[in-house]
């Protein structure tokens, strides 16, 4: 129970009100009890977990400052910092509004049906006071009397709907606990004795909340036991899932004792329908991913993130470990929790392998470089991204897969044990790649420096074929689809819109470019209109030489195109996808094909791996 002192506003205190729902405005009042003579404040330019400078200050407006009855001048130092000259030690009040019109998990949103914010978007940082206790008063407005509040912040003096006073040990904790507002659905459960709350905004009446809670509970208990064993305790006292169900969307952002999620509302489980749709399985994987981050990145984290610098990019080469290894374990823990079967798990791994194989950029950029370049490449994707970079999520997860299978084949340890030992070695805190190398050598009885040099710090292919075969799974080449044979990523809607032309493919050789609209083709002296790629196969028949008619910048172009055979294409050509996360490569350790499939050949060996 909070002490009487802890229920009082702290020396850094915020009052946040959803003041104008239709204008999407939050009103914020910040009181600094003991300011410096030249007090500086700033708004973060990024949010931890999403590695892009997002310039949150662009949404802040009407900033003014008072000390007592006196209005003080405010000097803006740069794009996100301000300074005020005041009487030191006397309470200072800053007021401002923030326009909240970003429905993602990264910023803030407010309209007549829902509110949401991260502290990095609304709460100015008081320089020199970051390590002090902070409080936040979540105030209701006349338009939000029927709303409720959900957050991972410690409730100090709140009403039944959650409005009122919350506390945080410091600024880092304050901004790492997002706040959900609205008439949301709420459910509760305990995982290994820890209270968990699940709130869902925007769900259809068909939501099967009971199933969602039961499945999430299995994920949470599996994760807690993974890290701490059957009798271990989680490093948090409570946890909150905040899910925004929308017409079409997907994403999540991890926090120390909560997560913000987005999914399509049709992907939620439905009452009376026991089937697990592909969309629901994807949602469970997202829940598993963000929950695993509670340990792997929020506590066990890169040494470079020991202290966040909210004013600029924070670089690390370790996102392949923190995002990639989390991506490996998210689906594996679903299997261990009994929420998917072996066939579904292998299907998910197959998808990941194909995503990496179908990215020419894997021969250009190492996964360590991809981690460092996240700020300018992964989060700023364009038509050339697949040709120039590789995802530290997908390739990082395959590095984890290879490490796990290699360790298991040698019989001395597993990646599970490596993760738990890293947690103990670092006391659940900052780590460097040297820590991983040391633990691998300690548990495996030999150095894995050579493997990490090849798999992480070079563009060499991963030895998936041999490692999977050793655990009862065969990797087989599959006939590529036309998009893969051509080296295209497209959208199809009455015509073929070219989104990406992949390096070295037939489409690139023909002169196709991102942004082209492929309207038709000529073959054997006849012209045909196309609306989808399948039309090309239909009209071309057995012909391999044709003329593509494309529109570019208002002009019609005739491009000579040679159709590759169906036997297989160049490694790196990519299929049509729906988006969700130097030197030439060394000799391939797996088939140079566009598409593979996995087939179990030894169920006993597979069971030992997945147990």
N, C-alpha and C positions, 0 to 999 in steps of 0.2 A: 504493500500500500504506500503511495507517495507520501513523503513527509510534508508538514505544513509549508516548509520553506520551498519545497520543490513544486508546489502548486501555484507559486507566485511567478509573474513574468520575470524572465532572466534579463541580464544586462543588455543582451541583444534580443529584441523581441519584435516579431512580425504579427500584424493583423491582416488577414487576407479575406476579402469579401467578393463573391461573385456578383458584381454590382450592376452590370448591364448585359443581360443574356443575349439580347438581339444584336448588340454591338460587339459581343464576344470579349468583354472587358472585365478583368479582375482588378479590383482596387487594392493597393498594398500600402500599409503604413509600417514603417520601420523605426523603432525607437532604440537609440543607443544611449544607455544610461550614463556612461563615462567616456565621452569621445575625446580624441586627441585634439590638440590645438589646430592642426591641419589634418582633419579626418578624411581618409580616402575610402571610397567604396567602389565596387565594380560588380559587373554581372559576368558570370562565366561565358566563355566563347564556345565551349563544348561540354558534352555530358559523358562521364566515364562509361565505357561499354560501347560507345558509338563514335568511331574514330574519324570525325570530320569536324572542322571548325564551322559552326552553324550560326554564329553571330546572333545570339539570343537578344542582345541589346537592341536589335532593329525593331523589336516589338514593344520596347519600353517607351513610354511617353509621359509628358506632363510632370517631370521630376521637379519637386520643390522641397525646400528645407526650412524648418523653423527651430528656434531655440527660445522656449518660452513664448512670448508674444511677438518676438522679433523674427522677421523673414530675412534669411541670410542669402547672400549671393553664392552661386554654385559654379565652379569652374570645371569644364569638361576637359580631361587630359588627353583622351584618345577615344577610340570607337566604343570602349566599354568601361572606362574609368572616369570617376568624378572626384573632386576634392572640395571640401568646404572649410573655411576658416571660421572657428567658433571659439567660445569660451570653454576651455578644457574642463572635463569633470561634471559639466552641467548637461542634463538630458537633451538630446538632439532628436528631432523627428523628421524623417523624410517620407514624403508621400508621392505616389506615382500610380499609373495604370499600365497594364500589360494586355495587349491584344492577343487573345488565345484562339488561333484559328489553324492549328496544325493537329490533325487527328491521329498522328503517329504516336508511338510510345516514347518519343524522345523529347517532346516539347510541352505544349499546353493546349487545351481545348476548352471552349465554353460555348454552349448554346442553350436553348430552352429545355433540352432534354437531358443534358449531361455536362459535367465538368471534370477536368483532369489536369493535373500539372505536376511537373518535376520542379524541385526547388531551384535547379540551375536556370530555369526560365523566369522565375518570379522573385527569388530572394537575393537581393544585393549582398555581396560579401563585404563584411566590415573589416578592413585591413587592421591587423594588430589584435583582433579579437576572435580570430578563427577558432582557437582552441578552447574558448570559453563556452559555457552552457548557453544554448539557444532555446527560445520558446516560440511557438507559433499558435496564434489564436485563429481557428477556423470559424469565421463569422457567417451566420446565415443572412440572407436578404429576404425581402418580402416575397420574391418570386421563387424562393427555394425552401419554403416551409415544409414541403413534403419530401425533401431530399434527405439522403443519409451520407455519411462520410466513412471511407475506408482508407487506412494507411498503416504503415509499419511503424510510424512514430509512437512513442510512449504516450498514452493518454494520461493526462494529469487531472483535468477537471472538465469532463465532457458530459453531454446529455445522452439520452437513449439513442438519438440519431447520429451521435458522433461529433456534433458541433461543439466547439469549446477549445480548451487549452491542451497543447501537446508539447513535449519536451524532447530535446536532443542533446547529447553530450558535447557536440561541437558542430561546426559548419559542415564538415564532411558527412556526418550522420544526418543532419537536417536535409541536405540536398540529395541524399541517397535513399530517401523514403518518399516516393511519389504519393499523391493524394487523388483518390477517386471520389466523385460527387455525383449524386443523382438518385433516382428511384430504382436502384439495381436489385437483381436477384442475389441472395446471399445464402451460402451453406457453410457448414462447419464440420470438421472432423479432427481427430488426433492421430498423429503419426509418431510411433515410438514415444508416446506420452506428451508430445509437443502439440499445442493447439494450432490449428491451421484454419484460415478463413478463405473462402473462395467467393468472389463477387463477379457477377456477369452483367454487363450493361448491353442492352440492345438485343437480347435473346428473344426468339419467337416463343409463343406459348407452348410449342411442342418440346421444348428443352427437357431432356431427362436429367434433371439435376442430381438425382440419386446415383445414377450410373457415373456421371462426371466426377462426383465426389469419391465414389468407391475406387474408380480407376486411378484418380490422382493420389489417393491415399496409398495405393499399392506402389506407385512410383516413388512417393516420398519415403516410405518405409524401406524400400529397396536401396535408395540412395543413402539414407542415414546409416543403414547397416553396412553398406559398401565402405563408407569412410570410418565408421566407429565400431563395427561389430554388433553382435546381438544386444550387448549391454551398454554400449556407448551412448553418449549424449550429444545431441546436435549443438552447434555453436550459436544457437539463437533460442530465445524463449517463446517466440511465436512467429507465424509466417502468414503472409497475405498474398493470394493470387488475385490480380485485377485483370479481367478479360473483357475486352470491348468487342462484341460481335457485330460485324458490319456486313454489307451486301457482298463485298469482295475485298479481302485483305488478309495479310499474314505478317507476323513479326512479333518480336519480344525483346525486352531489355531487362537484364538482371539487376538486382539490388541485394543489399546485405540480408534483409529478412522479408523480401517481397519481390514480386516481378510484375511487370506490365506486359500484357499480351494482346494481340489482335488476331482474330480469325474470321473466316466467313461464317455467317450464322447457320448456313446449311451444313457446315462441317460438325456442328455440335450434335451429340447423341439425341435421338428422338424417342419420346415415349412410345412404347408398343413396337419398336423396331430394334430387335436385338443384334442386328448386323453391325459390324464395324466398318464404316465406309473408309475409303482411302483418305478422304479429307479428315476424318476423325483420328485415324492412325497418325497422320501428319501432325494434328494438333497435340496428341499425346506425346509425340516426339519433341515438339516445341516445349511443352510443359516440362518434360524430362530434361531437356537441354538447359533451360533457364534455371531450373532447380539445382542441377549439378554445378552450375556457376556459383551457387552460394558458397561452395568450397573452392572451386577451381576458377579463380580470377577475382572474386570479391575478398577472399582471405589469402589463400595461396595465390600469389600474384607476381607479376614481373617486378624485379628489383627497381626498375625505372618508375613503377607506380607506387612505390612506398609512400610517397607524398605527391598528391596530384597538384599539378600546376594548371589552374583553371584559365590562365590567360593565353595559352598557346598549345600547340601540338605537344603530346607526350609520346616520344618514340620508343619502340621496343621491337626486337626481332623475334619475340616469343609468342606472337599471336597464333602461330601454327600449333603451339602446345596448348595454350589456354582456350582457344576457340576450336582448334582441330581435335584435340583429345576429348574435349567436351562433346564434339560432334560424333566421335566414335562411341562414347559411352551412352549418349542419349538413347539410341535405338537398342544398344546391347542391354541396357537396364530395362527397357520395355520387354525384351525377351525374357530376362531373368524374373521380371514381375509377373510373367504369364499373360501379358496383354497382347502379344503377337506370337506366332509359331515360327518354327525354323524356316519354313518356306518364305514367309513374309520377311523375316530378317534377312535372308539371303537376297531377296528381291531389293531390299533397301540398300544393301551393300553393292549390288550390281548397279543400281542407279548412280551411286557415288563414284564407282570406278569409271563408268561411262562418262560422267560429267568431266572427270579429269582427263580421260583419254581423248575426249572431244574438245579439248582446249589447247590449241597450238602454243599458247603462251607458256605452257609448262616447259617448253624447250628454250625459253627465253629468260625466264625469271625463276629463281629459287624460291622455295616457300618461306625461307627466312627473309629474303628481300621483299616478298609480298607482304609480310607482316610489317616491316618498316615503312613500306610505301602505302599502307592502308589509307592514310590521310589524303593522298592525291590520286590513288588508283582504284582501290576496291570500292570506296565510297563515292567515287566520281567516275562511274563507268560510262563508256561511250561505245561507238561502233567498232573501235579497235581494241577494246579491253580484252576479248578472248585471245587476240593475237599477241598481246604484250605482257600479260600477267596470268598468274594462276591463283586460285582461291586458297587462302590459308585455312578455310573451313574444310573444303573437300579433300585437298591433298594432305592437310594436317591430320584429318581423320584416317587417311590411308597410311600415313606414317605411324600413327598409333596402332592401327591394325597390324602392320608389319612388325613393329616392336613386340606387340603382344604375342603374335604367332611365332616369332623367332625365339622369344623367351620360353614359351611353352614347349617348343620343339626341343630345346636344350634341356628342359626338365628341371631346372633349378628354381625358377621363380616365374611370376606372371606380371603383366602390367598393372594388375590390381594391387599387388604387393608394392610395386614401385610407387604408385600414387600415394598409398597410405604411408609409406616410409618417407616420402617427400613431405607429407603433411607433418609428420613427427619431427623430421630434421629441421624444418623451418618454423616449427611451432605455429603452423597455419598462417604463415606470413610471407614476406617477400622472398623470392628465389631467383636464381640465375640459371642459365643453361648448365653451368658447371655443377650445380647441385644435382641436376638430372643425370649428368654423366657419372658423378660420384656414386649415386644410388644404384644406377644400372650396374656399375662395376662391383659394388658391394654385394648386391643380391645375386647377380648372374655369375660372379666369379671370373669375369673377364671384362675388358674394355669394349664399349660399343661406340667408341669414337669414330671408327671407320664407317660404320653404318650411318651415323648421324651426319658425317661429312658427305656421304653419297646421297642420302635421302632428304636431308634438310638444306645442306649448303651447296648442292650442285643440282643440275637439271637432269641427272641420271634417272632412268625409269626405276620404278619400285619392283622388287622381286615377288610380285603377287602370285604368279603362277606356281612357283615352287612352294611358297609358304602356305598357300591355300591347299595345295595337294597334300601337304603333310598333315593337314587337319581335316581330311575327308571331303574336300571340295575341289571340283575341277573347273578351271576357267576355259571357256570355249569361245571361239570367234563366231560372230553372227553376221549374216548378210546385211550390209548397211542399207538404210533407207535412202531415197533419192536426195534428200537435203544433205545427208552425210556425204554421199558420193560427190555432190556438187561443191560442198564446203559452204553451206548457207545456213543462216538463221533467218526465218521469215515469219510474217504474219499473213494470214489468209482471210480476205474479206472482199469477195467479188473480183479481186485481183491478188497478185502475190507482191506484198510489200517487203522489200529486202531490208532487214535490220542490221545484219552483219555479214560481211564476206570474209571467210576465214583464210588464213595464210596458206598459200600453196595449192588451193583447190581449183577445180575446173572453172568455177564461177569467176574467180579472180583472174585466171588466165584469159577468160573471155572478155574481161573488161567491165564486169558488173561492179557496182559500188553500193555501199550502204545509202539508203534513201531512194534508190531506184524503185520504180513500180514495173513489175514484169507483167506485161499485158497479154502477150501472145507469142506464137512461134510460127515459123515457116519450116515445112518439111516436105520434101519431094514436090516442090513447086506449089504447095497449098498453104494458105494461112489459116491459123486457128486462134480463137480467143481462149485464154485460160483464166480460171478463177482460183485455182489451187494447184499445188505441185503435182498432185496425182494426174492432172490433165496432161502434163508433159509426157508422162509414161504412156497414157492412153493414146495420144495423138502421134507420138514418135514411133511407137511400136518397136521394131527391131533396129530402127535407124539410130546411129550414134552421132551423126553430124546434123546439126540443125541451126537455124537462125533464131535467136531470141529477140523479141520486140520489147524494148523497155522505154519507159518515159523518165526523163531526167531534166529538171529545170525547164519544163515546158516543151522540151524537144523529144521527138521519137528517134530512138537509136536502134540499129540493126547490128546485133553482136553475134559473131560466129561462136557456137558453143559445141564442145565435144562431150558427149555423155560418157562418163566412166562406166566400166562394167560393174555388174552387181557382185562380183567376186570379192570385192573389198577395196577400200580406198586408203588414202594416205592417213596415217595416224594423226589425229587432231581435227579432222573434219567433223562438223557438228550437226546434230539433228535439230529439227524445229523444237523449241523449248518454250515452256511457260515459266517465267522467272519467279522465283520464291521470295541469299549469302553467296643472248651471249653466245655461249658456245652451243654447238649442236648437241643434242642428247647423246649420252654414251650408248653403247650397244644395248638394244632392248632386252629386258629381262622378261617381257611378256609380249604376246603377239602385237604387231603393228597394225591394228585394225581400228575401225571406228566404233564398233559395238561388240560387247562381250556378254555372255551369260554365265551364271554359276550353276553347277549341278552337284548335289551331294553324292559322294561315292562311298563314304564310310560313316554311317550314322553314329557309331560309337565314338569315333574321333571327333566328329562335329559336336556331339553332346558334351564331351569333356571340355571343349573350348567354350561353349555357350553357357555352361553351368555357372 
